[in-house]
Amino acid sequence: MKKTIHFVAIVALIAFAGCVYKPTIEGLWVVEKVNVGDQEMTPNARWTRFNADHSQESGNGWFQHSYGTWSLNAETNELSVVNENGIKDRAEPFKVTLEKDQMIWTRNEDGQNVEVLLKRSDNLPATFGDELLGLWKLEEAVGDGVYFEAEDAKVGKASIFFRWDGRFDIRSGKGRVHGVYNVHGHKPEVELIPYGGNLNRDFWTIDFYENTITLKLLNSETTVERKFSRINEFPE
């Protein structure tokens, strides 16, 4: 008899727990996909964190660039987000569909339907720029181009250093080149802008593989590739 009572009590508790559980918007969410009209426009490693005190922060990768407040209408499931350091959002609130670790935002912006798919996360995602940070040693050079020569890979002393402040430092048989770099916000591409007037800015695709990267020059009639491996000391 006691076993039966215990079993009934356990079943009742499980059923009660299932009834009272309700997904919450609070926590860290990573944007998995953004559809605007018939186009996909997903930003790289975009995230938003909703706090219990109705404050919020958002950013891309390891960089937080926005902060403000949020409010969710429990009756209409409409979400309003205010960025105190950003441009005022004049579009209608997002309609929210929330289920466990998945969330969908929908609304109309300038006559186009917008859908944002998000997933709950415990950690900040990394952007292409975050993955690019650090010191890289030249392992292979294919094709003629600026900065490096094929001989540099054989000597084993050439490198490129992508600094956290958006600057780069190249050391090769051609000498040293300094400049600034920009990583595309939606795809793995980096723009190198060297200081001085003797070199022009150029664009490279980035292929990440474990602790190596391969840069391929864009807008070139011939193949120009530079393969690097990650190191933590400048080659001597």
N, C-alpha and C positions, 0 to 999 in steps of 0.2 A: 504493500500500500504506500509506504514511504517513497519507494523508488518511483512509483507512478506519479506521486505528487511532485517529486523533484523534477521529473521529466517534463511534466506539464508547465512547471514554473520556468524552466529553461526555455522551452518553446515560446512561452509568453514574453519572456525578456527579449529574445531574438526578434520576435515580431514587433515588439514595442520599439526596439532600437531601429528597426528598418523603417518604421513609421515616422520617427522623429528626426531621422537623418535628413539633412538638407544641404546640398552643395553650397559652398560659400565662395564669393568672389575674392575674398581676402587671400593674399599670398603672391608669389611670383609667377608670372605668366610669360611664355615665349611665343611670339608670333610665328606660326608655321606657314601661313599662306595668306596673301591678300589678293582678292579679285576686284578689279574696278571695271565695270561693264563686262566686255568679253576679253579683257586682258589681265594677265597675272602681273602684279607689281609688288612682289614680296621683298621687303627690305632685309638686309643681311643682319641676322642675330638681334632683331628688335625685341625688347622686353618691356614689361610694365609690372610694377609691384604695388598692390593695393594693401594699405595698412588698416588695422582695426580702428584707428582714430580718424579714418576717412582722409588721410593724406596719401599721396601717391608719388612715385618716382618712375621715370622711364629713361631708356637709353638704348644704345646699340653696343653689344659686346660688353667690354669691361668699362665702357665710358657712359656715365650718367649725364644726360644733357637736359633733362626736364624735371620739374617738380611742381606739385600743386595739390589739388583736392579731387575727390570723386564722390558721387552720390548715385545710388541705385534705387529707383522707384519700385517698391515691392509689388505694387498692383499692376503696373504696366511693363515691368522688366526693362525699363529704359535707363541707360547708363549715361551720365554726364561726367566728363573729365575736364578739369580746368588746369591749364599749365600757367603758373604764375610768372614764369620767365619766358613764355612763348607768345605766339600770335593767337589772338582770340579765335576760338572755333565757332564759326557762325552756322555750321550745319546742324541739323536736328540731332537729338540724342541717339545713341546706338540702341537698337533692340537686342537684348541679350538672351541667348539660349545657353543654359549652363547644365552640364551633366558630368558629375564626378570630376575628372581631370581634363575635360574638354570644354571649350567655350567658343561660341560663335557670336560675332557682332555683325549686325546688318543695319544699313541706313541708305539714304539717297544723298548723293553729293553732286551738285550741279547737273542734275538730270540723269546721273548714272548710279546704278546699284553698286554698293560697296559691301563686300563680305570679308570679314577678318576671322581667320581660324587661329585659335590660341591653345596652347597646352601648358598645364601646370608643370613647374620645374622647381627643383631644389637648388640649382646652380645657374649662374649667369652663363649664357652661351658666348662663344668666342667669334668675333668677326674675322674676315680674311685679314684685316689689318692687325688684329691681335696675334694671329698665327704667324704673321710675317715678322713681327718684332724680334730683334736679336741680331746676332753675328753669324754670317754665313760664309763658308769657304768655297771658292770656285773649284769644281771638280771636272767640269767638261764645258768646252766652248765650241759651238757649231756655227759656222758662217761668220762673215766679216761684219763688224759693227763697232760702235763706240764702247768705251769703258774697258773692255777686255779683249785679249787675243788668245788664240789657241795655245800659244806657248805658255801663257799664264797658268793654265790648268796643269801643264807638265811640271812647272817650277813649284807649284803648290803653295804660293804665298799670297795669291790674290783673294780679296774678300770684299763683301759689302755688309755694312752695318746699318740696319734700320732702327733708328732711335725712337724712343717713346714720344719725343716732342715733334715728330713729323719731319725730321731731317735724316739724310743718309750720308754715309761716308764710304767711298770706294777707294780701295788700294789695289793697284795692279802694276804691271810693267810699264804702263803708259803714264803712271804717276798717280796722284790723288785727285779725286773729284768729290766736291761737297755740293749739297743741294737740298731741296725739300721734295717730299713725295706725297702723293694722294692715292688712297685706295678707294676704288669704286664702291658705292654703297649697296649695290645689288648683285655684282658679279666679281669673280676673282681677277681683277685687273689693277695694275698699279701704274701711276704716272710719275715719271722721274723728271724733275725740273732742276737741272744743274745750274749752279751759280756761274756768272761770267757770260760773255757773249760768243764764245767759241763753240759751244755745244747747245743743241736745241733740245727742247723737251720731247720725250717720247713715251709711248704706251706699251706695256708688256702684260700678257696674260700670265697668271700664276697657277702652276700645277703643284698641289701639295701632296706629298706622299711620305708618311711617317716623319723622319727628321731630315727630309730633303725637299727642295723646291726647284722647279724648272721655270725659268722666265723665257717667254717667247715674244719676240718683237712683233708688234702689230704694224699694219700699214707698210709692210716691207715686201719688195718683189722677190726676195730670196729668203730662205729660212735662216733665222738668227736665233739661237737658243743658248741659254746659259744655265747650267745645272750646278746647284750648291748643296752642301751639307751643313747642318747646324754645328757650330763650335762655340766655346766659351772663352777662348783666348785668341788674340790676333796672331796669325801665322808669322814666323820669323824666318 
